[in-house]
Amino acid sequence: MSVPPTLLSPDVAESLIARSAQVLSRLRQTEHKVVTAESCTGGLVAALLTHHAGSSDVTEGGFVTYSNALKNAVLGVSSHTLSRFGAVSEETVQEMVQGALRLAHNATIAVSVSGIAGPSGGSAEKPVGLVWFGVALKGQQSQAYSQVFTGNREAVRTQAAEYALALVLKNLPE
């Protein structure tokens, strides 16, 4: 993978590329298509999936909605949800994942990511490293998970991307 070394170390990049290849293989086996809705990862999950030649057969695309305004305008996350719970919340990632599925007509599974990668922006309630994830199969209730990752901004973002890929794998039917 030709990624500048300041973005991902070779070992981390190799691990993420391998995980994304597993996801693509599993999507093909189960005849599912994925779409992503990302905030703090800035499109990293979609980039990992589309790194592989031929990934368009199971990767529908991705939405990078970093600002609340874009989460609302593009994915349909309600203003009420954003003002009451914030961008980094269970409610927001569930609305993000449902919005992505609604917009990507051929996608059958979606994953969303919203968190605080740092180094600033955290609080006692929502510390740096807190990341919320949403995942849903089309026609089913979305699920939300949270993790608190450690390390610098790059570490939080890469751990979040890896976790998002793992959630897709976990939620695909056997």
MIBABA-803491 format. One line per field, with one value per residue: residue in one letter; residue number from 1; x, y, z of N, C-alpha, C, O, CB in turn. Coordinates in steps of 0.05 Angstrom, whole numbers, m for minus. Glycine has a CB too. Example, Ala and Ser with C-alpha at 12.3 -4.5 7.8 and 13.67 -1.06 7.14 Angstrom:
residuo: [a,s]
num: [1,2]
n_px: [264,257]
n_py: [m114,m45]
n_pz: [156,142]
ca_px: [246,273]
ca_py: [m90,m21]
ca_pz: [156,143]
c_px: [264,258]
c_py: [m66,1]
c_pz: [156,157]
o_px: [285,268]
o_py: [m66,23]
o_pz: [169,161]
cb_px: [226,282]
cb_py: [m89,m12]
cb_pz: [181,114]
This chain:
residuo: [m,s,v,p,p,t,l,l,s,p,d,v,a,e,s,l,i,a,r,s,a,q,v,l,s,r,l,r,q,t,e,h,k,v,v,t,a,e,s,c,t,g,g,l,v,a,a,l,l,t,h,h,a,g,s,s,d,v,t,e,g,g,f,v,t,y,s,n,a,l,k,n,a,v,l,g,v,s,s,h,t,l,s,r,f,g,a,v,s,e,e,t,v,q,e,m,v,q,g,a,l,r,l,a,h,n,a,t,i,a,v,s,v,s,g,i,a,g,p,s,g,g,s,a,e,k,p,v,g,l,v,w,f,g,v,a,l,k,g,q,q,s,q,a,y,s,q,v,f,t,g,n,r,e,a,v,r,t,q,a,a,e,y,a,l,a,l,v,l,k,n,l,p,e]
num: [1,2,3,4,5,6,7,8,9,10,11,12,13,14,15,16,17,18,19,20,21,22,23,24,25,26,27,28,29,30,31,32,33,34,35,36,37,38,39,40,41,42,43,44,45,46,47,48,49,50,51,52,53,54,55,56,57,58,59,60,61,62,63,64,65,66,67,68,69,70,71,72,73,74,75,76,77,78,79,80,81,82,83,84,85,86,87,88,89,90,91,92,93,94,95,96,97,98,99,100,101,102,103,104,105,106,107,108,109,110,111,112,113,114,115,116,117,118,119,120,121,122,123,124,125,126,127,128,129,130,131,132,133,134,135,136,137,138,139,140,141,142,143,144,145,146,147,148,149,150,151,152,153,154,155,156,157,158,159,160,161,162,163,164,165,166,167,168,169,170,171,172,173,174]
n_px: [17,13,21,34,86,77,23,4,37,79,68,18,m13,m10,m37,m88,m102,m102,m145,m187,m188,m207,m259,m280,m279,m314,m361,m370,m379,m426,m460,m469,m470,m432,m436,m406,m409,m376,m342,m299,m260,m253,m262,m228,m243,m274,m233,m197,m228,m235,m184,m170,m167,m224,m261,m308,m351,m374,m372,m407,m399,m381,m394,m368,m379,m362,m375,m430,m470,m466,m475,m529,m551,m536,m538,m584,m587,m620,m630,m646,m627,m572,m565,m584,m557,m507,m453,m420,m446,m491,m542,m533,m497,m530,m570,m538,m521,m569,m584,m544,m555,m605,m592,m555,m575,m564,m535,m529,m512,m488,m440,m424,m384,m365,m329,m281,m222,m179,m121,m148,m214,m241,m279,m301,m346,m344,m289,m225,m212,m258,m303,m360,m398,m441,m480,m516,m558,m595,m663,m664,m660,m615,m551,m511,m446,m394,m327,m267,m209,m138,m78,m47,m76,m73,m70,m119,m155,m139,m148,m203,m220,m205,m238,m288,m287,m284,m334,m368,m355,m371,m426,m446,m485,m476]
n_py: [m24,43,88,149,149,180,177,122,69,19,m34,m27,m11,m57,m95,m72,m73,m128,m143,m115,m143,m192,m177,m163,m213,m242,m213,m224,m280,m282,m253,m197,m125,m69,m5,54,102,154,192,211,177,194,172,129,75,63,74,32,m12,m3,m5,m53,m85,m95,m90,m63,m96,m111,m67,m11,43,104,152,211,247,294,342,365,390,367,314,318,341,306,251,251,254,274,342,349,302,310,358,344,295,297,291,248,195,142,147,181,151,109,134,152,104,83,124,120,69,80,116,89,49,m4,m26,m73,m78,m34,8,54,108,150,194,217,234,264,308,340,361,326,308,301,268,250,225,237,191,162,127,117,67,45,m7,m42,m88,m85,m70,m86,m74,m25,m31,m8,7,22,44,58,81,81,122,164,211,185,132,124,132,91,45,50,44,m9,m35,m22,m51,m102,m104,m106,m156,m188,m181,m201,m252,m323]
n_pz: [0,m18,23,54,102,147,156,162,193,163,184,209,166,134,166,168,114,105,138,112,64,82,97,47,20,52,44,m10,m7,22,m9,m2,m1,18,52,76,130,153,203,244,224,173,121,119,127,81,43,55,41,m14,m33,m55,m117,m158,m118,m124,m134,m86,m54,m42,m32,3,55,77,131,164,192,234,206,155,168,180,132,91,108,138,193,250,270,322,347,342,371,422,436,413,365,374,392,411,388,344,311,298,268,226,201,184,149,110,88,67,26,m6,m49,m67,m27,26,77,127,158,209,236,289,327,376,359,376,383,420,443,475,535,604,602,549,530,497,446,451,412,374,341,289,261,211,178,118,127,178,250,272,305,360,383,429,438,474,453,457,452,402,353,303,319,345,302,266,298,304,251,241,279,258,210,231,256,211,191,234,234,187,157,170]
ca_px: [0,29,10,56,92,66,m5,3,62,76,55,m10,m26,m12,m57,m114,m107,m110,m172,m206,m190,m225,m286,m289,m283,m339,m383,m375,m390,m454,m474,m477,m455,m428,m433,m396,m415,m354,m336,m271,m241,m248,m262,m208,m255,m280,m208,m186,m243,m232,m156,m168,m178,m248,m278,m334,m372,m386,m370,m425,m387,m379,m400,m352,m395,m346,m390,m457,m486,m466,m489,m557,m559,m531,m548,m610,m586,m637,m618,m653,m608,m545,m564,m589,m538,m481,m444,m408,m467,m505,m564,m523,m487,m552,m582,m518,m521,m595,m583,m526,m570,m626,m581,m541,m597,m555,m521,m545,m501,m475,m426,m419,m364,m364,m314,m263,m195,m159,m113,m166,m242,m253,m290,m304,m367,m335,m260,m210,m210,m285,m314,m385,m402,m467,m480,m543,m566,m619,m688,m662,m653,m586,m539,m490,m425,m374,m300,m249,m183,m116,m58,m50,m98,m70,m76,m148,m168,m134,m162,m231,m224,m203,m261,m310,m285,m291,m364,m381,m351,m387,m455,m454,m495,m457]
ca_py: [0,67,108,164,138,197,170,96,54,m5,m56,m21,m12,m85,m107,m62,m83,m156,m144,m107,m165,m212,m167,m165,m241,m250,m200,m240,m306,m278,m237,m172,m101,m52,24,66,130,159,219,214,162,210,156,108,49,61,72,6,m31,2,m9,m78,m86,m111,m86,m50,m115,m113,m41,8,70,114,180,224,269,303,362,360,400,347,290,324,346,283,225,254,253,296,364,343,282,323,378,331,274,303,275,223,183,119,156,192,130,93,149,152,78,81,143,108,47,92,129,70,30,m32,m36,m90,m74,m8,13,82,114,178,194,239,223,280,307,356,357,308,319,280,250,239,230,232,162,151,124,102,53,35,m27,m52,m101,m72,m80,m95,m54,m19,m36,11,m2,43,36,80,74,97,130,190,213,164,106,123,129,64,25,53,32,m38,m43,m20,m74,m126,m104,m115,m185,m200,m178,m215,m279,m345]
ca_pz: [0,m19,41,66,128,169,160,173,192,145,198,213,139,125,182,159,87,107,149,92,45,95,95,19,15,66,30,m34,1,32,m29,10,m9,42,49,101,138,171,213,254,207,149,97,120,123,52,29,58,25,m43,m39,m69,m144,m160,m94,m130,m135,m60,m40,m55,m30,30,60,98,141,188,207,241,184,134,179,178,105,73,119,151,223,258,286,350,357,344,393,447,443,402,342,384,409,400,371,319,293,288,246,204,188,169,126,89,75,51,3,m23,m55,m71,m3,44,104,131,183,214,256,297,352,384,354,391,411,437,438,495,560,623,592,523,529,472,442,450,385,371,316,282,240,205,154,107,137,206,269,275,331,365,401,434,447,481,443,468,433,388,334,283,332,349,276,255,314,297,224,245,293,239,192,247,259,187,191,256,229,162,163,166]
c_px: [18,17,34,61,82,37,m8,30,58,62,25,m25,m30,m34,m85,m122,m115,m138,m193,m210,m209,m254,m297,m296,m309,m363,m390,m388,m419,m471,m486,m460,m455,m427,m423,m406,m395,m351,m306,m251,m237,m248,m242,m219,m261,m254,m195,m201,m238,m202,m153,m181,m203,m267,m305,m357,m387,m384,m386,m413,m386,m385,m382,m367,m382,m362,m418,m476,m488,m479,m520,m566,m557,m544,m575,m610,m601,m622,m623,m633,m581,m544,m567,m567,m510,m474,m432,m427,m479,m527,m555,m513,m509,m567,m564,m520,m547,m595,m566,m541,m592,m616,m567,m559,m588,m541,m540,m535,m486,m461,m421,m399,m365,m350,m297,m234,m173,m140,m131,m195,m256,m264,m292,m324,m358,m305,m248,m207,m237,m295,m339,m387,m431,m464,m509,m543,m592,m644,m687,m655,m623,m577,m517,m471,m406,m348,m285,m221,m162,m95,m63,m72,m97,m78,m106,m162,m164,m148,m192,m237,m224,m228,m286,m310,m293,m322,m378,m379,m370,m417,m464,m464,m474,m460]
c_py: [25,89,123,154,155,190,143,82,30,m28,m52,m22,m40,m100,m98,m72,m112,m159,m136,m128,m187,m203,m170,m194,m250,m238,m215,m266,m303,m262,m211,m150,m82,m22,34,94,137,189,220,198,174,194,133,80,44,59,45,m15,m28,0,m33,m77,m104,m107,m74,m70,m118,m87,m20,36,78,144,189,249,278,323,353,368,380,321,294,326,322,258,227,251,278,317,360,323,295,343,365,312,279,284,248,210,159,127,166,170,112,108,151,127,75,100,132,86,58,104,110,46,1,m43,m52,m89,m47,m7,43,86,143,178,218,228,239,295,323,348,338,323,295,259,235,244,226,202,148,150,107,91,44,14,m37,m66,m88,m86,m89,m71,m50,m25,m15,0,22,30,61,70,92,103,157,189,190,137,103,118,101,42,26,40,2,m49,m43,m44,m99,m127,m114,m146,m199,m201,m190,m243,m300,m357]
c_pz: [0,m3,53,95,152,175,173,172,174,159,201,186,130,140,173,131,88,118,128,71,56,92,66,12,27,53,5,m28,9,13,m17,m2,14,33,77,105,160,179,220,238,180,123,97,116,94,36,31,41,m5,m51,m58,m97,m144,m136,m100,m132,m108,m43,m55,m54,m1,31,82,107,167,205,214,219,162,143,175,149,87,84,133,181,232,274,315,362,361,367,420,456,433,379,350,404,395,381,344,300,282,265,222,188,172,145,103,74,58,25,m17,m29,m57,m47,14,73,104,158,185,237,263,325,356,381,368,372,430,430,457,519,580,614,566,520,501,470,441,421,386,343,313,261,236,179,144,117,165,224,270,303,335,386,406,444,455,474,456,446,421,368,313,294,336,323,264,271,308,270,226,259,275,220,206,252,234,185,210,249,202,170,157,139]
o_px: [36,4,54,42,79,26,m22,44,35,45,9,m47,m51,m49,m104,m145,m133,m153,m214,m231,m224,m272,m319,m316,m325,m384,m414,m407,m435,m495,m509,m438,m474,m418,m430,m412,m397,m357,m289,m227,m220,m234,m239,m207,m255,m253,m184,m189,m236,m196,m135,m204,m204,m288,m323,m380,m410,m394,m379,m417,m389,m383,m380,m368,m391,m361,m429,m496,m509,m493,m534,m585,m574,m559,m587,m631,m595,m604,m606,m623,m568,m524,m555,m559,m490,m487,m435,m426,m477,m530,m567,m519,m507,m574,m573,m520,m547,m606,m573,m539,m598,m629,m568,m559,m604,m535,m564,m549,m473,m470,m414,m397,m365,m358,m298,m225,m151,m144,m129,m200,m280,m258,m285,m320,m364,m297,m261,m199,m239,m295,m340,m378,m444,m446,m524,m530,m609,m646,m707,m646,m607,m592,m505,m479,m403,m348,m290,m210,m167,m96,m82,m86,m117,m92,m117,m180,m182,m158,m206,m258,m240,m238,m302,m331,m307,m333,m398,m398,m383,m431,m488,m453,m456,m446]
o_py: [27,107,110,149,144,197,140,84,21,m42,m70,m34,m47,m115,m114,m78,m121,m176,m148,m132,m199,m219,m179,m200,m265,m251,m220,m274,m321,m257,m205,m155,m79,m15,23,109,127,207,228,204,166,202,119,64,23,43,34,m32,m47,4,m34,m68,m125,m121,m75,m62,m127,m87,m13,52,62,158,177,269,271,322,336,355,375,308,275,313,317,244,206,246,300,311,366,327,290,343,373,311,268,263,228,214,156,115,160,170,102,95,151,128,64,93,135,85,48,102,114,26,m17,m67,m46,m99,m39,m20,56,69,160,165,238,215,229,295,320,331,335,346,273,235,212,264,213,188,125,171,86,103,36,16,m40,m58,m81,m110,m99,m50,m69,m24,m6,m14,39,9,82,52,114,92,171,169,178,121,81,101,89,23,6,27,m12,m70,m61,m55,m116,m149,m128,m160,m219,m219,m189,m255,m296,m376]
o_pz: [16,m14,61,110,174,196,193,152,171,146,197,185,120,128,170,126,73,109,127,60,41,86,62,m2,14,51,m1,m41,3,19,m22,m13,29,11,97,86,182,163,204,238,165,104,77,103,83,17,12,29,m20,m75,m74,m99,m131,m135,m83,m132,m108,m20,m77,m72,18,12,104,93,189,229,200,213,150,127,168,141,70,69,140,193,224,289,332,384,381,381,440,479,443,375,336,428,370,359,324,277,260,245,199,163,150,124,80,50,36,5,m41,m14,m50,m46,16,91,85,177,166,255,245,343,340,400,372,348,455,413,456,523,573,618,562,508,483,489,433,408,399,324,332,244,255,160,160,117,176,215,269,322,315,404,389,456,444,486,464,425,429,365,307,281,331,321,253,260,307,267,214,251,276,214,195,252,236,180,203,257,196,188,140,132]
cb_px: [m19,33,m7,50,122,69,m20,m19,71,103,69,m14,m8,15,m53,m114,m81,m90,m175,m197,m162,m218,m287,m268,m260,m337,m376,m348,m374,m453,m496,m474,m468,m402,m460,m365,m445,m328,m354,m270,m251,m224,m257,m193,m281,m296,m188,m188,m273,m243,m140,m180,m158,m242,m263,m332,m362,m374,m340,m452,m403,m351,m430,m322,m425,m320,m391,m465,m476,m437,m483,m563,m543,m501,m527,m629,m556,m661,m630,m682,m606,m538,m585,m615,m548,m459,m423,m380,m489,m518,m580,m501,m466,m572,m590,m490,m517,m618,m572,m500,m582,m640,m561,m514,m611,m537,m509,m546,m482,m495,m399,m445,m335,m392,m298,m269,m190,m143,m85,m162,m245,m233,m319,m313,m392,m352,m246,m182,m193,m305,m293,m410,m383,m487,m461,m563,m569,m618,m696,m641,m664,m580,m528,m502,m409,m384,m285,m250,m182,m102,m55,m23,m96,m41,m61,m158,m157,m104,m157,m239,m203,m178,m266,m309,m256,m277,m373,m367,m322,m383,m462,m431,m520,m461]
cb_py: [0,76,95,194,134,226,171,79,45,m14,m60,7,4,m100,m101,m32,m80,m171,m125,m80,m177,m216,m137,m154,m258,m243,m170,m244,m318,m265,m253,m172,m88,m59,38,66,133,150,227,205,133,224,173,109,46,85,93,m2,m27,29,m13,m101,m97,m139,m69,m35,m142,m136,m33,8,90,110,183,231,260,315,389,374,427,341,285,351,368,279,215,235,253,286,391,333,259,337,399,317,248,301,290,229,203,103,178,212,114,87,177,156,55,87,169,97,28,114,150,60,38,m33,m12,m118,m98,15,m3,97,106,191,170,250,223,262,316,386,346,288,332,292,265,251,211,247,150,166,111,120,28,57,m51,m29,m132,m73,m103,m117,m62,10,m65,38,m26,64,19,89,75,82,109,198,240,163,104,149,150,59,31,83,42,m45,m26,7,m76,m125,m76,m103,m192,m186,m150,m217,m285,m366]
cb_pz: [25,m49,64,67,131,163,134,158,221,135,225,226,119,130,211,160,69,126,174,79,39,124,103,0,26,95,23,m49,24,59,m42,40,m34,56,41,101,148,158,237,283,204,152,74,147,141,43,40,88,30,m50,m13,m53,m165,m162,m74,m156,m144,m45,m37,m41,m45,41,69,88,145,178,192,267,173,125,209,192,93,69,139,139,233,274,277,352,336,318,389,447,432,423,325,397,415,423,386,324,307,310,256,215,208,189,136,102,96,68,12,m9,m80,m95,13,34,112,128,185,220,245,299,354,413,324,408,414,433,411,503,555,651,586,500,548,471,463,468,366,377,314,274,247,205,158,76,120,210,297,267,334,374,389,454,425,511,413,491,412,375,320,273,358,362,256,254,344,297,204,261,318,224,181,274,267,161,197,282,229,142,147,187]
